[in-house]
């Protein structure tokens, strides 16, 4: 089996390459990304520095039985034009899907998100299943709107083809390769009066197992990729080791975040402040029924990232 992975040098893509390369059923993996790998790739992996919107991408897809699409813009600095951000997320997804259909790919596994659901309706919900209402793309929370739009486009493009479409919807991914997220939680801790939303953190290794399952088995449709438990936001700040956690009004937190994004070069858009306050949990029952089982809890996933951050800091001090 030959597998092509877009966004292969990104956080999720890099984790997937290691896990997929260890599966004996997979003979060859093609990784595609705009950025070069930071380290050595597994022997099975060949890397191509290419934009998935490039006309030549379609030729590269030929000969693969599975396409795994992870390339996406999640955080974006002020200097990135909105048109470019949207083109990568939307036009890029359309390009990959059409190339897969043209090449007769058997499976298309898309890295979606729990953010595909309607954020205006999900607040306060528990054990959200895959039948919950998708967003309509008009919520004002860009990431959520983009994920919902991607799913609709993929279903439209692939519905009349023989390609099996799997939509994997992870919640917040953490783990030993995500020290940057742990650092962000430590530096940007903030509480809001009267609010302590639930947060599910799924371990990157559990996410990779879900993708491997979708690559090796036929899993048509959507599947939440979430752990069995959750943390409260204030507990996450504590685990991150935040030394000072101010209590701020929502508007002030958004203004500060906007100033950092607008003038300080931060890639964190103010919409992520609203995201912090979305209290909900998802159900993993459907994916479990397909044979997946999370090995790590939210606590495990979060602390693994924090431990990786501490190890990195210790290593830098010794150099």
N, C-alpha and C positions, 0 to 999 in steps of 0.2 A: 504494500500500500504506500502510495506517495502522497504527502500532505504539504500544502502551501500555507504558510502563516504570515498574514500581514501584521505590520507593527511588531515584527519579530525582535527588535532591539529595545522595545519599551519595557516597562516594569512587568506587566502581565505576560507579554509575548516572550520575554526572556525566561520566565519561570516555565511557561508552556514548552519551550524548546527542550529544556532539560528533561522534563517528564515524558514528553512524547518520544524523544530520542531513546529513552530507556525501554520502550515497548518493542518487543521483537517483531510484532506484526507490522510495524512501520519500517519500511526499507529506506525511504529517502524523505528528507524535509527541506523545503525551500523557504527561507526566511526573507521577507521583503520589508524594507524600511527606508526612510529618508536619512536616518542617522546610522553611522557605522557601529558595529559591536564594540563594547568596552573591553571585552576579554575574548578568550578562545571559545569557539563554539563547539558543540559535540560533533563527533566525526560524521554523523549522518547528515549534518546540516550544511547546506550551501547558502551563502548570503548574496543577495542582489540589492544594491542601493538604487532604488527606483520608486518613483511616485506612482501609487496605484491608479492615479488619474491619467498617467501617461499612456498613449495609444499602444505602446509596446508591451504593456502589462498583460494584455489578453493572450499574447503568444507565450508568455511565461507560464500561464495557468495550464496550458495544454499538457496532458500527460499526468495530471494529478487527479486522484480520486476524491480528495477532500480539500476544501478550503476553510481555513479558520481565520475569521476576520476580527482582529483586535485593534487595528489602527484607528485612532480617534484623538481628538483634542478634548482634554478634560479640564485642564487649567490653561489659561491664556493671558499673556501680558497685554498691557494697553497698546503696545506697538504693533500687535497682530491685528490687522484689519478684520472686522467682523465678516466681511465677504470671504476672506481666505479661510477663516475658522469654519464657516458654514460649508465652504466648498470641500474642505477636507472631510468633514463629518458626513455631509449629505451626498455631494457629487462623488466622493471617494467610495462610499458604500454602494452607490448605484453602479459605478464602474466595476467594482469587484464582483457584484452580483451578476451583471450582464456578461462579464468574462467567464464566470463559472458556468452559466447556462450555455454559452457558445462552445465551451470546451467539453460539455457533457459531464461535468463534475457530479459525482453521486451524492455528496453531502456538503452542505454549507453550514458551518457552525459559527454563529455570530455572538460576539461578546456584547450582549446588551446589559441591562442593569435593572435593579429594582426601581431605578429612576424612570423607567418607562411607564410606570403607573401614574395616574392623575394625582399630582401633589395636593390639589385642592380638596380631594376626597379621601386621601389616605390618612390624613392626620387623625391620630387617636385609634387607628385600626390595629387589631391583633391577628396574627397568623394569616396574613393576606395570602390568598392563593392566586394561581395563574389566571383565574377567570375575572379578577378584579379589573375595573375600568382602566383602560390605557389613557394616557394623556392625549389631549387634542392638539398639542403643540402651541397652545396659547396661554400657558400659565405664567409666563414671564420668568420662569426659572430655566435658563438656557439649557443646562445639561439635561434636565428632565424632558424638556421639549424635544431636544435633538434625539434622545434615545427612543422616544415614542415615534418620531418621524422616521427614523431608520427602520424600525420594525415594520411599519406600514409599507414602506417602500420595498423592503425585502419580500414581504408576503405578496405584494403586487407583482414583482418581477419574477419570483420563483413559483408562483401558484400554478402556472400552466406547464411547468417543466417537470422533468423526472428527478430533479434534485431535491433531496430531503433537507428541509430547513429546520435547524435547531436553534432556538433562541435561549441562551443561558443568561439568567438575570441575577448576577451576584449582588450582594449588598457591599458594604465598605470592606475592601480587601486589605488585609494586614498580614504580617508574617515576617520571617527573618530576612527577607530581601527588601523590606520597606521601611528602612530606618528614616527616610526623608519624611514619611507621614508621622512617625513618632516624634521627630524633631518639630514638625509643624504643630502638633498637638501640644507639645511642651511650650512652645513660644507664643502661641496664639490663644491660650486658654482664656475663656470668658464665660461668666454665668449671666443668666437673665432672671430677673426677679420672678418668682412663682413658676419657673420652668425648669424641668429636669428630664428632657426627653430620653426615650430608650434608643440605644444604638446597637445594631448587630454588626459584629466584625467577623468576617469569614477568613479563615487562614488561606493564604495563597496556594498551599499544597493541596488543600481540599478543593479549591477552585480548579487547579490543574487536573486533579483526578476527575472532576466533572467533565472537563473538556476532553480528556482522554477517553472517557466512557462514550461521549457523543461521537468521537472520531471512530471508535471501534464498533459501536453498536448503532442501530437506527433509533434515534430519539426524535421523532417529529414533534414540532410544537414548542411551547415555552416551558421553562423550568426555572424556578427560583433556586438560587445557590446561596443558602443561608445556614448558619449554625442552629443548634437547638436552643440557644439561650440568647441573652442580651446583656448589655451594660447600660447603666444610666450615664448620661453625659458627664455629670460631676465625678463619677467614679473613673471615667476615662481620663479626665484631667489629672486626677490623683495618680493613676497608674503611669501616666506619661512623665510624672515628676515635675509638674508645673509648680514653681515656687510661689507664684502670686497669681491668683485668679480673681480679677475684679468683677463686680456686679455692675453691668452697664444696661442702660435703656437700649432697646433694639435699634432705634434710630441712630444713636451715637455710635454703636458698634458698626453699623452700616456706613456711616460717614467716615469713620477711621479706616475701615477696610477699603472704601473707595479712594481715599487720599493715598493710601499705600499703593493701590493698584494704578491710580492715575499718575502719581508723581514719583513713587518709590520703586517702581519696577517689579512690584509683587505680581505673581500670576493668579492670585486669589481674588476673583471677582466678588463684589458685594452680594451676589445671589447666593453664595455659599453660607452667608450668615443666616439667610432664610432657611436654607437646607438644614442647618444645625438644629432648628427648632421643630423639624418635622418628626413627630413622635409616632412610630409604628413598628410593627414586627412582621416578618414574612414567614410563611410555612414552607418547609422543605419536603413535605409528604410525597409530592409527585416524583421528585428526583430520587428520594429514598426507594420508592416503589420500583424505580428503574434499575436499582442496584447500587446507588451511591450512598455513602454514609460518612458524615463529617467526623474526622478524627480529633479535631481541636475545637475548643469552645471559643466564645468571644474573648474571654479573659486570656486564654492561651494565645490566640492570634495577636492580640494587642500587646501582651507582655513580650512575645517573641520579637516584635518590632522594636520595642523599647530596649530589650537586651542587646539587639543588634546595634542600636545606636550607642549604647554604653561601651560595647566592645570596640566600635569604631573610634570613639573618643579616646579610649585607653590606648589603642594602637597608635593614634596620632601623637599622643603625649610621649610615647616611647621612641618615636622616630627622631 
